[in-house]
Amino acid sequence: MKRLLLMYQIAVACSDTLTGAGLMIVPQFTLGMMGISVAPETDVLMGYIGSFVFGVGLLCACGVPILLRKGSRERMEMLWLATAILRSSVAVYVAVQVFTAHLSAPWLQIAAFDAVCAGVQGIGLRRRWLSHVTC
């Protein structure tokens, strides 16, 4: 279980950190890789969103040493709770915007990713997965 949770934590940390950095540095390219097109005039706004995504990625990265060193269960639970709340709000907002035709369908992949991560963390918190891998 510890290995699986560690792989999950590394994967979401890398995904968000790299995506966030990409949105800050090369937003058109990064969004293009996801099949999303936006007007070049929105690059500053995409960079702002990228800084948020980058920050979530760094928060997730903070969980890696906790899992590796058998850190505090409470710290890891708080980290998962906080990032699950952030991810849930993003998933709901983006999904609503797609379904009301304010964003194009490819944005649903972002809502889905965040919803899955929030779901995994929510289930994990409810079932106390972290108590098996931390002190």
C-alpha positions as CSV (number, residue, x, y, z in Angstrom):
1,M,0.0,0.0,0.0
2,K,2.8,2.4,0.9
3,R,4.4,2.0,-2.5
4,L,1.2,2.6,-4.3
5,L,0.4,5.7,-2.3
6,L,4.0,7.0,-2.9
7,M,3.6,6.4,-6.7
8,Y,0.3,8.3,-6.6
9,Q,1.8,11.2,-4.7
10,I,4.8,11.5,-7.0
11,A,2.6,11.2,-10.1
12,V,0.2,14.0,-9.1
13,A,3.0,16.2,-7.9
14,C,4.9,15.9,-11.2
15,S,1.7,16.3,-13.2
16,D,0.6,19.5,-11.5
17,T,4.1,21.0,-11.1
18,L,5.0,20.4,-14.8
19,T,1.7,21.5,-16.1
20,G,1.7,24.6,-13.9
21,A,5.3,25.5,-15.0
22,G,4.2,25.0,-18.6
23,L,1.2,27.2,-18.3
24,M,3.4,30.0,-16.8
25,I,6.3,29.7,-19.3
26,V,4.7,28.4,-22.6
27,P,0.9,28.5,-22.1
28,Q,-0.1,28.1,-25.8
29,F,2.2,25.0,-26.2
30,T,1.0,23.5,-22.9
31,L,-2.6,23.9,-23.6
32,G,-2.1,22.7,-27.2
33,M,-0.6,19.5,-25.8
34,M,-4.0,19.0,-24.0
35,G,-6.0,19.8,-27.2
36,I,-7.1,23.1,-25.8
37,S,-6.9,26.3,-27.8
38,V,-7.2,29.8,-26.3
39,A,-6.6,33.2,-27.7
40,P,-3.0,34.4,-27.3
41,E,-4.3,37.4,-25.4
42,T,-5.2,35.1,-22.5
43,D,-1.5,34.0,-22.0
44,V,-1.2,36.2,-18.9
45,L,-4.4,34.7,-17.4
46,M,-3.2,31.2,-18.3
47,G,0.1,32.0,-16.5
48,Y,-1.8,33.0,-13.5
49,I,-3.8,29.8,-13.5
50,G,-0.5,28.0,-14.1
51,S,1.0,29.5,-10.9
52,F,-2.0,28.1,-9.0
53,V,-1.5,24.6,-10.6
54,F,2.2,24.8,-9.9
55,G,1.5,25.6,-6.3
56,V,-0.8,22.6,-6.0
57,G,1.9,20.4,-7.5
58,L,4.4,21.7,-4.9
59,L,1.9,21.0,-2.1
60,C,1.6,17.4,-3.4
61,A,5.4,17.1,-3.6
62,C,5.5,18.0,0.1
63,G,3.8,14.6,0.7
64,V,6.6,12.6,-0.8
65,P,9.1,13.0,2.0
66,I,6.4,12.5,4.6
67,L,5.6,9.1,3.0
68,L,9.3,8.2,2.5
69,R,10.3,9.0,6.1
70,K,7.2,7.7,7.8
71,G,6.2,11.3,8.8
72,S,3.2,12.5,10.7
73,R,-0.1,10.9,9.6
74,E,-1.8,14.1,10.6
75,R,0.3,16.2,8.2
76,M,-0.4,13.9,5.3
77,E,-4.1,13.8,6.1
78,M,-4.2,17.6,6.2
79,L,-2.3,17.8,2.9
80,W,-4.7,15.4,1.3
81,L,-7.7,17.2,2.7
82,A,-6.5,20.6,1.5
83,T,-5.6,19.4,-2.0
84,A,-8.8,17.4,-2.3
85,I,-10.8,20.6,-1.5
86,L,-8.9,22.6,-4.1
87,R,-9.3,19.8,-6.7
88,S,-13.0,19.4,-6.0
89,S,-13.6,23.1,-6.5
90,V,-11.7,23.1,-9.8
91,A,-13.5,20.0,-11.0
92,V,-16.9,21.4,-10.3
93,Y,-16.2,24.8,-11.7
94,V,-14.6,23.6,-14.9
95,A,-17.3,21.0,-15.5
96,V,-20.0,23.6,-15.0
97,Q,-18.3,25.9,-17.5
98,V,-18.0,23.2,-20.1
99,F,-21.7,22.1,-19.6
100,T,-22.8,25.7,-19.9
101,A,-20.7,26.2,-23.1
102,H,-18.3,28.7,-21.6
103,L,-15.4,26.3,-22.1
104,S,-14.8,23.8,-24.8
105,A,-15.1,20.0,-24.3
106,P,-11.3,19.3,-24.0
107,W,-11.4,21.2,-20.7
108,L,-13.3,18.2,-19.2
109,Q,-10.0,16.3,-19.0
110,I,-8.9,18.8,-16.3
111,A,-12.2,18.4,-14.4
112,A,-11.9,14.7,-14.7
113,F,-8.3,14.6,-13.5
114,D,-9.0,16.8,-10.5
115,A,-12.2,14.9,-9.7
116,V,-10.4,11.5,-9.7
117,C,-7.6,12.8,-7.5
118,A,-10.1,14.4,-5.1
119,G,-12.0,11.1,-5.1
120,V,-8.9,9.0,-4.4
121,Q,-7.9,11.2,-1.6
122,G,-11.4,11.4,-0.1
123,I,-11.8,7.7,-0.2
124,G,-8.3,7.3,1.2
125,L,-9.0,9.6,4.1
126,R,-12.3,7.9,4.8
127,R,-10.7,4.5,4.8
128,R,-7.6,5.7,6.7
129,W,-5.1,4.5,4.2
130,L,-2.5,6.9,5.5
131,S,-2.5,5.4,8.9
132,H,-1.0,2.2,7.4
133,V,2.0,4.0,5.9
134,T,2.9,6.8,8.3
135,C,3.7,7.1,12.0
